[in-house]
Amino acid sequence: MKFAAKKLASLALTMLIVTAMTFLAFSLISGDPASTMLGTNATPEQVEALRDELGLNKPIHQRYFEWIKGFFTGDLGNSYKYRNQSVTSLIAPRLGVTLELSALSFVLIILISLPLGVIAAGAKSRFYSVFRSALNRLCMAVPSFFIGLLVTWIFGITLKWFSHGAFVPWSVSPAASLLYLFYPAVCIAVPRIAMTVNMLSSTVEAELKKDYARTVRSRGAGSSRLLFVHVLKNSLAPIVTFLGQTAAEIIAASVVIEQVFVVPGLGRFLVSSISYRDYPVVEAIVVLLALWVVLASTAADLINFGVDPRLRRGAKG
C-alpha cells in the first residue's frame, strides 16, 4: 500500500507541475485571443470588453485556480473559436475516438509482439535470426506517417478496401468504426511491434541462459512449456515497463496518424486549435495527453510491483 500511495502522490505532483507549466506557457505566449477572435476591425473598447468577458483581465493565479477547479467540475470554459460551445463538449467525443484508436493499437501490439518475441527467442536458425533482425530494423526505421501514406495508397486508393476520410463513429456502427480505425492502428503498431519483439526476444534469450531454465529443460519440459510457462513469467517486469512506455507513445503517434487518415480525434483537433489560438481547448488537450502518459507509467510500475517479488522485498526493506 505504501508503494501505491507513493506512486499516486508522485502522479498528483507531476500533474500539478504539468498543469502549472501548461497554463503559464499559454498565458505568456504572444498574441491576444480577444483580438484574434474579433479581427483587425475591432475597436480597443470591443477588445477590452471581450477580455473582461473571457476573464483574461483577472490575475493569472486566480485564472489558474479557476481552471484547475474546472477539471474536477467538468467546466473548462468555452472555446474561443466555437463561442457557444464548452471545451468539455468539444473534447469528449474526440477523446473517445482517440482512446478507441489507442486501445486498438495497443491490443494489436500485444497480440502480435508477445508470441512473436517468445518464438523468435526460441528459434535456433541463423537465417531466421538475420532475417528477423533486418525486418525489425526496417519496421523501426520507417515512421508511422509514411506507413500511413502507403496503407492509404495501397488499401484505400488502389484496392478500395476502405474509403479514406469516411470515418464512422462508434455510436453509429461499432463494427464500421473499428474497421476504419484498424488501418491507422496498424500504422501506429508496426514500429512498436518491431521494438517490442526485439526487446522481448533479447529478454527471453537472457532468461534461457539462466540456471533455472537449464534445470527445467533437464527435467524433460518441452520448449513451449519452458518458454510460455517459466521463462515468460520471469520476463514480465521489463516487458510491462516497456509496454507502459509504448502505451504512452501511442498517444503521440496518434496525433500524426489522425491527420493522415482524417480521424476526428484529439490529435487532429489539437492541431486545428493551435492554429486558431483556441487556448482553452489546447490547454485541456495537452493536460489530458500528459495525464495519459503519467497514468500509463504509473500503471506499469504498479503492475510490476504486483508481479515482481523482488520489488516487494525491496519496498519492505
C-alpha positions, 0 to 999 in steps of 0.5 A, a space after each residue: 500500500 505504501 508503494 501505491 500511495 507513493 506512486 499516486 502522490 508522485 502522479 498528483 505532483 507531476 500533474 500539478 507541475 504539468 498543469 502549472 507549466 501548461 497554463 503559464 506557457 499559454 498565458 505568456 505566449 504572444 498574441 491576444 485571443 480577444 483580438 484574434 477572435 474579433 479581427 483587425 476591425 475591432 475597436 480597443 473598447 470591443 477588445 477590452 470588453 471581450 477580455 473582461 468577458 473571457 476573464 483574461 483581465 483577472 490575475 493569472 493565479 486566480 485564472 489558474 485556480 479557476 481552471 484547475 477547479 474546472 477539471 474536477 467540475 467538468 467546466 473548462 470554459 468555452 472555446 474561443 473559436 466555437 463561442 457557444 460551445 464548452 471545451 468539455 463538449 468539444 473534447 469528449 467525443 474526440 477523446 473517445 475516438 482517440 482512446 478507441 484508436 489507442 486501445 486498438 493499437 495497443 491490443 494489436 501490439 500485444 497480440 502480435 509482439 508477445 508470441 512473436 518475441 517468445 518464438 523468435 527467442 526460441 528459434 535456433 536458425 541463423 537465417 531466421 535470426 538475420 532475417 528477423 533482425 533486418 525486418 525489425 530494423 526496417 519496421 523501426 526505421 520507417 515512421 508511422 506517417 509514411 506507413 500511413 501514406 502507403 496503407 492509404 495508397 495501397 488499401 484505400 486508393 488502389 484496392 478500395 478496401 476502405 474509403 479514406 476520410 469516411 470515418 464512422 463513429 462508434 455510436 453509429 456502427 461499432 463494427 464500421 468504426 473499428 474497421 476504419 480505425 484498424 488501418 491507422 492502428 496498424 500504422 501506429 503498431 508496426 514500429 512498436 511491434 518491431 521494438 517490442 519483439 526485439 526487446 522481448 526476444 533479447 529478454 527471453 534469450 537472457 532468461 534461457 541462459 539462466 540456471 533455472 531454465 537449464 534445470 527445467 529443460 533437464 527435467 524433460 519440459 518441452 520448449 513451449 512449456 519452458 518458454 510460455 510457462 517459466 521463462 515468460 513469467 520471469 520476463 514480465 517486469 521489463 516487458 510491462 515497463 516497456 509496454 507502459 512506455 509504448 502505451 504512452 507513445 501511442 498517444 503521440 503517434 496518434 496525433 500524426 496518424 489522425 491527420 493522415 487518415 482524417 480521424 476526428 480525434 484529439 490529435 487532429 483537433 489539437 492541431 486545428 486549435 493551435 492554429 486558431 489560438 483556441 487556448 482553452 481547448 489546447 490547454 485541456 488537450 495537452 493536460 489530458 495527453 500528459 495525464 495519459 502518459 503519467 497514468 500509463 507509467 504509473 500503471 506499469 510500475 504498479 503492475 510490476 510491483 504486483 508481479 515482481 517479488 523482488 520489488 516487494 522485498 525491496 519496498 519492505 526493506 
